[in-house]
Every structure is written in structure tokens, then in C-alpha cells.
Amino acid sequence: MRYRTWDWVALSLVILGAINWGLIGLFRFDLIAVIFGGMESVMSRIIYVIIALAGLYCLSFIGRTRDIVDTAEHRRPHHSHHNAV
């Protein structure tokens, strides 16, 4: 699968979001809020929205991955096994 630049950016943001949610769940520590001035700051809210949009974009990976698997299966040579009697 050939990834485009935005694919890597989106995936990186989703990973950042996942780490942040893990920190919130385990330690009640919101890294994004700490870096960008609290949960209510405009910058934090913008980052949250960007991460959410990246997550939605990553849903497109599902369809593209399925298409690649289907294409690969059609390209795979079919070997017939003939048993000599």
C-alpha cells in the first residue's frame, strides 16, 4: 500500500490522540491541554478537532485496504494441483 503524505500526517495525529486518551484514562492527565493552555483554550480545542478529523480521514484506510487486498488476490496466480494417477 502506498501512503500519501496526508495518510502519514493523519495516522500520526490519530496516534497522538490515542496516547492522549490513554493518559487521560490512566492518569487523568490531558497532554494536549497541558501543552496548549487548558481544555477550554481555543488552541486546545482546535487541536482536538484536527485530531478528530484525522480519525475520520483514517476511516478511508479501511476501504482502501480492502481494495488493495482484493486486487492482490486477483493478481495472484492460481495453481491447479493435478494428482497423477
Secondary structure, DSSP 8 states (H G I E B T S, - for coil): ----HHHHHHHHHHHHHHHHHHHHHHHS--HHHHHHT-TTSHHHHHHHHHHHHHHHHHTHHHHHHHHHHHHHHHHS---------
